[in-house]
Amino acid sequence: MKENQADQNVRRSSRLKQNSIQSYFKQEKAIPVVDKKKALKPLKEASISVNDLIKPENVVIKIKHEKPEHPKTTKATKPASFRWLRVNKWTKEAMALCPKPIMGTDDGPDDDCEVRKACMVECTDKSCTAGPSCGNRGLQRQEYAKYEIRSAGGKGDGFYAKEDIKAGELIIEYVGEVLTKDAAQDRLKHNTSRHVYGMGIGDGIVIDSAERGNDARFINHSCDPNAETGKWEVRGRPRVAVTARRLILAGEEVTFNYHFETEGERVKCMCGSKKCRGYL
């Protein structure tokens, strides 16, 4: 009799445990469930424009399709497979599309540093006689402003200045994998993340920092930005500099305008500025 009673208790305990597990998984807030079809839909509809544009600020950098639930932490989040890069990683296919240098070095080095700077071309030892005193090699020397990555509330992580940054000063370079337009669009089709990082720099070339890149990937969008991007030529290759549009005070979040265009579902803007348009 005791053995039968014990067996019944075991079966009853097993049923209760099973029911508790089923009930736990049915709770919406218990475990976040990702609907792959729903997650992929805005990515398929979103248009990442990579036409031949003069300024890379006119294309999308990062798209947030929905408000992320971000923990209160100062540690930057990144994919498990993410790799930090100091300089761009070019693919062979993208290299084949690389445009010819704007300014050649056939005539040997000179002292026209300001001319090259006005043309957004950095000096090199082959083109410039100034050497270490040259003030037109910021990207090569990585003369970045002091900054920190920390929580930006509902936007996720943000890029914040740790010192005052004067207008026109270099903040950081936008670094990532340099792909062809076709390769970037193919990567979008297989992306299940809420975030998409991609910057078109013309000539069918895109800098993508989704899997490889630097801290510039944390710079958020704003409809009233304090920074901007510009395409520079460095040693014959295009690179993107993020510079201050105005004086940026220490502790202020650095932002620029993504100028995002889409033919599908519009992406809600979360910049919070007085000039916010509501959507990217």
Contacts in CASP RR format, 6 or more apart in sequence:
PFRMAT RR
TARGET T0000
AUTHOR 0000-0000-0000
METHOD contacts of the structure
MODEL  1
MKENQADQNVRRSSRLKQNSIQSYFKQEKAIPVVDKKKALKPLKEASISV
NDLIKPENVVIKIKHEKPEHPKTTKATKPASFRWLRVNKWTKEAMALCPK
PIMGTDDGPDDDCEVRKACMVECTDKSCTAGPSCGNRGLQRQEYAKYEIR
SAGGKGDGFYAKEDIKAGELIIEYVGEVLTKDAAQDRLKHNTSRHVYGMG
IGDGIVIDSAERGNDARFINHSCDPNAETGKWEVRGRPRVAVTARRLILA
GEEVTFNYHFETEGERVKCMCGSKKCRGYL
24 30 0 8 1.000
25 31 0 8 1.000
32 69 0 8 1.000
34 192 0 8 1.000
36 192 0 8 1.000
39 65 0 8 1.000
39 192 0 8 1.000
39 194 0 8 1.000
40 192 0 8 1.000
41 265 0 8 1.000
42 65 0 8 1.000
42 264 0 8 1.000
42 265 0 8 1.000
42 267 0 8 1.000
43 65 0 8 1.000
43 188 0 8 1.000
43 189 0 8 1.000
43 191 0 8 1.000
43 196 0 8 1.000
44 188 0 8 1.000
44 189 0 8 1.000
45 262 0 8 1.000
45 263 0 8 1.000
45 264 0 8 1.000
45 265 0 8 1.000
46 60 0 8 1.000
46 63 0 8 1.000
46 65 0 8 1.000
46 188 0 8 1.000
46 196 0 8 1.000
46 262 0 8 1.000
46 264 0 8 1.000
46 265 0 8 1.000
46 267 0 8 1.000
47 261 0 8 1.000
47 262 0 8 1.000
47 263 0 8 1.000
47 264 0 8 1.000
48 59 0 8 1.000
48 60 0 8 1.000
48 184 0 8 1.000
48 185 0 8 1.000
48 188 0 8 1.000
48 196 0 8 1.000
48 198 0 8 1.000
48 200 0 8 1.000
48 206 0 8 1.000
49 58 0 8 1.000
49 59 0 8 1.000
49 60 0 8 1.000
49 200 0 8 1.000
49 261 0 8 1.000
50 59 0 8 1.000
50 181 0 8 1.000
50 184 0 8 1.000
50 200 0 8 1.000
50 202 0 8 1.000
50 204 0 8 1.000
50 205 0 8 1.000
50 206 0 8 1.000
51 202 0 8 1.000
52 202 0 8 1.000
52 203 0 8 1.000
52 204 0 8 1.000
53 59 0 8 1.000
53 200 0 8 1.000
53 201 0 8 1.000
53 202 0 8 1.000
54 231 0 8 1.000
55 228 0 8 1.000
55 229 0 8 1.000
55 230 0 8 1.000
55 231 0 8 1.000
56 174 0 8 1.000
56 199 0 8 1.000
56 200 0 8 1.000
56 201 0 8 1.000
56 202 0 8 1.000
56 207 0 8 1.000
56 229 0 8 1.000
56 230 0 8 1.000
56 231 0 8 1.000
56 240 0 8 1.000
57 228 0 8 1.000
57 229 0 8 1.000
57 230 0 8 1.000
57 256 0 8 1.000
57 257 0 8 1.000
57 258 0 8 1.000
57 259 0 8 1.000
58 259 0 8 1.000
59 198 0 8 1.000
59 199 0 8 1.000
59 200 0 8 1.000
59 258 0 8 1.000
59 259 0 8 1.000
59 260 0 8 1.000
60 196 0 8 1.000
60 198 0 8 1.000
60 199 0 8 1.000
60 258 0 8 1.000
60 259 0 8 1.000
60 260 0 8 1.000
60 261 0 8 1.000
60 280 0 8 1.000
61 174 0 8 1.000
61 197 0 8 1.000
61 198 0 8 1.000
61 199 0 8 1.000
61 219 0 8 1.000
61 221 0 8 1.000
61 229 0 8 1.000
61 256 0 8 1.000
61 258 0 8 1.000
62 195 0 8 1.000
62 196 0 8 1.000
62 197 0 8 1.000
62 198 0 8 1.000
62 217 0 8 1.000
62 219 0 8 1.000
62 220 0 8 1.000
62 221 0 8 1.000
62 258 0 8 1.000
63 195 0 8 1.000
63 196 0 8 1.000
63 258 0 8 1.000
63 260 0 8 1.000
63 267 0 8 1.000
63 280 0 8 1.000
64 155 0 8 1.000
64 194 0 8 1.000
64 195 0 8 1.000
64 267 0 8 1.000
64 270 0 8 1.000
65 194 0 8 1.000
65 267 0 8 1.000
66 194 0 8 1.000
67 154 0 8 1.000
67 268 0 8 1.000
67 270 0 8 1.000
68 154 0 8 1.000
68 156 0 8 1.000
68 194 0 8 1.000
70 77 0 8 1.000
70 151 0 8 1.000
70 153 0 8 1.000
70 154 0 8 1.000
70 156 0 8 1.000
70 157 0 8 1.000
72 151 0 8 1.000
73 151 0 8 1.000
74 148 0 8 1.000
74 149 0 8 1.000
74 150 0 8 1.000
74 151 0 8 1.000
76 149 0 8 1.000
76 157 0 8 1.000
76 215 0 8 1.000
76 218 0 8 1.000
77 156 0 8 1.000
77 157 0 8 1.000
79 193 0 8 1.000
79 210 0 8 1.000
79 211 0 8 1.000
81 211 0 8 1.000
82 211 0 8 1.000
82 212 0 8 1.000
82 213 0 8 1.000
83 211 0 8 1.000
83 212 0 8 1.000
83 213 0 8 1.000
84 212 0 8 1.000
84 213 0 8 1.000
84 214 0 8 1.000
85 175 0 8 1.000
85 176 0 8 1.000
85 177 0 8 1.000
85 212 0 8 1.000
85 213 0 8 1.000
85 214 0 8 1.000
86 142 0 8 1.000
86 175 0 8 1.000
86 214 0 8 1.000
87 175 0 8 1.000
88 175 0 8 1.000
88 176 0 8 1.000
88 177 0 8 1.000
88 178 0 8 1.000
88 207 0 8 1.000
88 237 0 8 1.000
88 239 0 8 1.000
89 176 0 8 1.000
89 177 0 8 1.000
89 178 0 8 1.000
89 212 0 8 1.000
90 98 0 8 1.000
90 178 0 8 1.000
90 237 0 8 1.000
91 177 0 8 1.000
91 178 0 8 1.000
91 179 0 8 1.000
91 180 0 8 1.000
91 183 0 8 1.000
93 179 0 8 1.000
93 180 0 8 1.000
93 183 0 8 1.000
94 178 0 8 1.000
94 179 0 8 1.000
94 180 0 8 1.000
94 183 0 8 1.000
94 205 0 8 1.000
97 180 0 8 1.000
97 203 0 8 1.000
97 204 0 8 1.000
97 205 0 8 1.000
98 203 0 8 1.000
98 205 0 8 1.000
98 236 0 8 1.000
98 237 0 8 1.000
98 238 0 8 1.000
99 203 0 8 1.000
99 238 0 8 1.000
101 121 0 8 1.000
101 233 0 8 1.000
101 236 0 8 1.000
102 119 0 8 1.000
102 121 0 8 1.000
102 233 0 8 1.000
103 116 0 8 1.000
103 119 0 8 1.000
103 121 0 8 1.000
103 127 0 8 1.000
103 233 0 8 1.000
104 127 0 8 1.000
105 124 0 8 1.000
105 126 0 8 1.000
105 127 0 8 1.000
108 126 0 8 1.000
108 127 0 8 1.000
109 125 0 8 1.000
109 126 0 8 1.000
109 127 0 8 1.000
109 128 0 8 1.000
109 129 0 8 1.000
110 127 0 8 1.000
110 128 0 8 1.000
110 129 0 8 1.000
111 128 0 8 1.000
111 129 0 8 1.000
111 130 0 8 1.000
113 123 0 8 1.000
113 128 0 8 1.000
113 130 0 8 1.000
113 134 0 8 1.000
113 135 0 8 1.000
113 136 0 8 1.000
114 136 0 8 1.000
116 122 0 8 1.000
116 123 0 8 1.000
116 127 0 8 1.000
116 128 0 8 1.000
116 136 0 8 1.000
117 136 0 8 1.000
119 233 0 8 1.000
120 230 0 8 1.000
120 231 0 8 1.000
120 232 0 8 1.000
120 233 0 8 1.000
121 232 0 8 1.000
121 233 0 8 1.000
121 234 0 8 1.000
122 136 0 8 1.000
122 137 0 8 1.000
122 138 0 8 1.000
122 139 0 8 1.000
122 140 0 8 1.000
122 232 0 8 1.000
122 233 0 8 1.000
122 234 0 8 1.000
122 235 0 8 1.000
123 130 0 8 1.000
123 134 0 8 1.000
123 135 0 8 1.000
123 136 0 8 1.000
123 137 0 8 1.000
124 137 0 8 1.000
124 140 0 8 1.000
124 235 0 8 1.000
125 131 0 8 1.000
128 134 0 8 1.000
128 136 0 8 1.000
138 170 0 8 1.000
139 170 0 8 1.000
139 173 0 8 1.000
139 232 0 8 1.000
139 234 0 8 1.000
139 239 0 8 1.000
139 241 0 8 1.000
140 234 0 8 1.000
140 235 0 8 1.000
142 173 0 8 1.000
143 170 0 8 1.000
144 170 0 8 1.000
144 171 0 8 1.000
144 172 0 8 1.000
144 173 0 8 1.000
145 161 0 8 1.000
145 162 0 8 1.000
145 163 0 8 1.000
145 165 0 8 1.000
145 169 0 8 1.000
145 170 0 8 1.000
145 171 0 8 1.000
145 172 0 8 1.000
145 244 0 8 1.000
146 161 0 8 1.000
146 162 0 8 1.000
146 163 0 8 1.000
147 159 0 8 1.000
147 160 0 8 1.000
147 161 0 8 1.000
147 162 0 8 1.000
147 171 0 8 1.000
147 172 0 8 1.000
147 215 0 8 1.000
147 254 0 8 1.000
148 160 0 8 1.000
148 162 0 8 1.000
149 157 0 8 1.000
149 158 0 8 1.000
149 159 0 8 1.000
149 160 0 8 1.000
149 215 0 8 1.000
149 218 0 8 1.000
150 157 0 8 1.000
150 158 0 8 1.000
150 160 0 8 1.000
151 157 0 8 1.000
151 158 0 8 1.000
152 158 0 8 1.000
152 220 0 8 1.000
152 253 0 8 1.000
154 270 0 8 1.000
155 220 0 8 1.000
155 270 0 8 1.000
155 271 0 8 1.000
156 220 0 8 1.000
157 218 0 8 1.000
158 218 0 8 1.000
158 219 0 8 1.000
158 220 0 8 1.000
158 253 0 8 1.000
159 172 0 8 1.000
159 215 0 8 1.000
159 216 0 8 1.000
159 218 0 8 1.000
159 219 0 8 1.000
159 220 0 8 1.000
159 253 0 8 1.000
159 254 0 8 1.000
159 255 0 8 1.000
160 251 0 8 1.000
160 252 0 8 1.000
160 253 0 8 1.000
160 254 0 8 1.000
161 171 0 8 1.000
161 248 0 8 1.000
161 249 0 8 1.000
161 250 0 8 1.000
161 251 0 8 1.000
161 252 0 8 1.000
161 253 0 8 1.000
161 254 0 8 1.000
162 250 0 8 1.000
162 251 0 8 1.000
163 250 0 8 1.000
164 247 0 8 1.000
164 248 0 8 1.000
164 249 0 8 1.000
164 250 0 8 1.000
165 171 0 8 1.000
165 244 0 8 1.000
165 247 0 8 1.000
165 248 0 8 1.000
165 254 0 8 1.000
166 244 0 8 1.000
166 247 0 8 1.000
167 244 0 8 1.000
167 245 0 8 1.000
167 246 0 8 1.000
167 247 0 8 1.000
168 243 0 8 1.000
168 244 0 8 1.000
168 245 0 8 1.000
169 243 0 8 1.000
169 244 0 8 1.000
170 241 0 8 1.000
170 242 0 8 1.000
170 243 0 8 1.000
171 227 0 8 1.000
171 242 0 8 1.000
171 243 0 8 1.000
171 244 0 8 1.000
171 248 0 8 1.000
171 254 0 8 1.000
172 214 0 8 1.000
172 215 0 8 1.000
172 216 0 8 1.000
172 219 0 8 1.000
172 242 0 8 1.000
173 214 0 8 1.000
173 216 0 8 1.000
173 239 0 8 1.000
173 240 0 8 1.000
173 241 0 8 1.000
173 242 0 8 1.000
174 199 0 8 1.000
174 207 0 8 1.000
174 209 0 8 1.000
174 214 0 8 1.000
174 216 0 8 1.000
174 217 0 8 1.000
174 229 0 8 1.000
174 240 0 8 1.000
174 241 0 8 1.000
174 242 0 8 1.000
175 207 0 8 1.000
175 209 0 8 1.000
175 213 0 8 1.000
175 214 0 8 1.000
175 216 0 8 1.000
176 207 0 8 1.000
176 208 0 8 1.000
176 209 0 8 1.000
176 212 0 8 1.000
176 213 0 8 1.000
176 214 0 8 1.000
177 207 0 8 1.000
177 208 0 8 1.000
177 209 0 8 1.000
177 211 0 8 1.000
177 212 0 8 1.000
177 213 0 8 1.000
178 205 0 8 1.000
178 206 0 8 1.000
178 207 0 8 1.000
178 208 0 8 1.000
179 187 0 8 1.000
179 205 0 8 1.000
179 206 0 8 1.000
179 207 0 8 1.000
179 208 0 8 1.000
180 204 0 8 1.000
180 205 0 8 1.000
180 206 0 8 1.000
181 200 0 8 1.000
181 204 0 8 1.000
181 205 0 8 1.000
181 206 0 8 1.000
183 206 0 8 1.000
184 198 0 8 1.000
184 206 0 8 1.000
184 208 0 8 1.000
187 208 0 8 1.000
187 210 0 8 1.000
188 196 0 8 1.000
191 210 0 8 1.000
193 210 0 8 1.000
195 210 0 8 1.000
196 210 0 8 1.000
197 208 0 8 1.000
197 209 0 8 1.000
197 210 0 8 1.000
197 217 0 8 1.000
198 206 0 8 1.000
198 207 0 8 1.000
198 208 0 8 1.000
198 209 0 8 1.000
198 210 0 8 1.000
199 206 0 8 1.000
199 207 0 8 1.000
199 208 0 8 1.000
199 229 0 8 1.000
199 240 0 8 1.000
200 206 0 8 1.000
200 207 0 8 1.000
201 207 0 8 1.000
201 231 0 8 1.000
201 238 0 8 1.000
201 240 0 8 1.000
202 231 0 8 1.000
202 238 0 8 1.000
203 238 0 8 1.000
205 238 0 8 1.000
207 240 0 8 1.000
209 216 0 8 1.000
209 217 0 8 1.000
216 242 0 8 1.000
219 227 0 8 1.000
219 242 0 8 1.000
219 254 0 8 1.000
219 255 0 8 1.000
219 256 0 8 1.000
220 253 0 8 1.000
220 255 0 8 1.000
220 271 0 8 1.000
221 255 0 8 1.000
221 256 0 8 1.000
221 257 0 8 1.000
221 258 0 8 1.000
221 260 0 8 1.000
221 269 0 8 1.000
221 271 0 8 1.000
221 280 0 8 1.000
222 255 0 8 1.000
222 256 0 8 1.000
222 257 0 8 1.000
222 271 0 8 1.000
222 272 0 8 1.000
222 273 0 8 1.000
223 257 0 8 1.000
223 269 0 8 1.000
223 271 0 8 1.000
223 273 0 8 1.000
223 275 0 8 1.000
223 276 0 8 1.000
223 277 0 8 1.000
223 278 0 8 1.000
224 271 0 8 1.000
224 273 0 8 1.000
224 274 0 8 1.000
224 275 0 8 1.000
224 276 0 8 1.000
225 245 0 8 1.000
225 255 0 8 1.000
225 256 0 8 1.000
225 257 0 8 1.000
226 244 0 8 1.000
226 245 0 8 1.000
226 246 0 8 1.000
226 248 0 8 1.000
226 252 0 8 1.000
226 254 0 8 1.000
226 255 0 8 1.000
226 256 0 8 1.000
227 242 0 8 1.000
227 243 0 8 1.000
227 244 0 8 1.000
227 245 0 8 1.000
227 248 0 8 1.000
227 254 0 8 1.000
227 255 0 8 1.000
227 256 0 8 1.000
228 242 0 8 1.000
228 243 0 8 1.000
228 245 0 8 1.000
228 256 0 8 1.000
228 257 0 8 1.000
229 240 0 8 1.000
229 241 0 8 1.000
229 242 0 8 1.000
229 243 0 8 1.000
229 256 0 8 1.000
230 240 0 8 1.000
230 241 0 8 1.000
230 242 0 8 1.000
230 243 0 8 1.000
231 238 0 8 1.000
231 239 0 8 1.000
231 240 0 8 1.000
232 238 0 8 1.000
232 239 0 8 1.000
232 240 0 8 1.000
232 241 0 8 1.000
233 239 0 8 1.000
242 254 0 8 1.000
242 256 0 8 1.000
248 254 0 8 1.000
255 271 0 8 1.000
258 280 0 8 1.000
260 267 0 8 1.000
260 280 0 8 1.000
262 280 0 8 1.000
266 279 0 8 1.000
266 280 0 8 1.000
267 279 0 8 1.000
267 280 0 8 1.000
268 278 0 8 1.000
268 279 0 8 1.000
268 280 0 8 1.000
269 276 0 8 1.000
269 277 0 8 1.000
269 278 0 8 1.000
269 279 0 8 1.000
269 280 0 8 1.000
END
